[in-house]
Amino acid sequence: MATMSSAAEQLDSQRAPAVGAPVLFLLRFEGLAVAALSALLYARTGANWWLFAALWLAPDLSMLGYLAGPRWGMSTYNAIHSYVTPITLALAALLLHSTGLLPIALIWVNHIGVDRLLGYGLKYAAGFGFTHLGTPRRRG
């Protein structure tokens, strides 16, 4: 019975867009704002831009979770592509006066912001392309 319910939920999520056009625009604009602000703050830290370039794609290593299956992939990807962890790292860096951690947190936040701007959202277990920003066919 649980399998039929899950399949029905997947079918419903494929029929209806996850997000309407005005909301999708707002979420993408929010990603742009976050990316711009995090880049500006990164520049103010005085950290090396080579570090920025070297670490910018590091959060995408979380996609390796998909090697263990869609649920693991979804969980690892979403844990790394949520703002909660890098913002917690940034707050810890500020509280501990750690000049090394803050740039890493800002790179991480920037990566997530750019992902949202480009339409890459948090994943559902239905598959990698099913996100809170829509399905592959409906992404605009």
N, C-alpha and C positions, 0 to 999 in steps of 0.2 A: 504494500500500500504506500509506503514511504517513497518507493521508486516512482510510482505513478504520479504522486504529488509533486515530486521534484521535476519530473519530465513536464508536467503541466505548467509549473512555474517557469521553466526554461522557455517553453513555447510562448507563454504570455509575455515574457521579457523580450522575445524576438519580435513579436507583433507590434508592441507599443514602444515608442521611443522612450529611452530612459529619462531624457530631458528635452523639454521643448526649446525651440530656437531662441527665445529671449533669455531663458535661463542659461542655455549653453553659451551664449554671447557673454553673459555676466560672469560665468565661471572662467571662461577663457581670458576675459579682461582682468579678472582677479589674478590669474596666473601671470599675466604681463606685469601687473603692479608689484606682485611679490618678487618676480625675477628682477625687475628694475631696482626695487628698494634693496634687495639682498646684494646686488652687484655694487650699488652705491655704497652700502655699508662695508662691503668687502674692500673696496678701494680705500676707504677711510682707515681700515686696520693696518694698511701698509704692507700687507702680506704680498708675497710674490705671485704674479699672474701665471707663472709656470705651474705653481701649485694648483691654482684654479683649474688650469687646462688639464693637468695630470689627474685630478680627482673628480672632475665633473661627471664622468660616466660611471664612476664607482657604484652609485646606487643601483645601476642596471644589472650589476652582478646578482642582485636578488632574483632575477629571472631564472637563475640556475635551479631554483626551487621547483620549477616546472619539470625538471628531470625526475622528481619523486612523485609526480602526478599533479593534476589540476588543483586539488585542494591545498596541497603544500605550496605549490607555485603561487596561488592566490594569496595565501597567508603570508608568505615571505615577501612577495612583491608589495602587498598593501602595508605591511609593517614598516618597510623601508621607504615607501612612497607616501607616507602620511606625514603631515607637518609636526606631529606630536614629538617624535624622537629628536629631530634636529633642533627644534625649539627648546626642548629640555636640555639638550647639549649646550645650546647657546646660553641659556640661563645658568647652567652649572659653570660654564666658562666665565661668565660675568661675576658670579658669586665667588668663585675660586681665584679670580684675577688671573686666569690662564690665557695668555696671549696666543697659545698654540691651538686651542680648541675652538675659539670663536671663528676663525677663518674656515675651518672644516665645516662647522655648522652652517655658515653662510653659503658655502659652496653647495651643500646638501639642499638647503632651502631653495637656492637658485635653480638647481636641477629640477626639483619638484614643480616650481613655478613655470619653468619652460615646458615641462611635460604637460601641465594643465593648459598652457597657452596653445600647444600643438594638438590638443585633444586627447592626450593619453591620460586616462583616469584610473581610479582604483578598480581593481579587477573583481569579477564575479567568478564563481566556480564553473560556470558554463563554458568557459574558455578564455584564452588570453585576450581576445578582441572584445569581450563583453565587459564594458566598464560603466561607471556611474555617469560618464559623458556620452553614452550611447553604444550601439553595436557597430561593427565595422561598416555595414551598409548605410547606416544612418549618420555616421560622423560627417560633419560638414565643414 
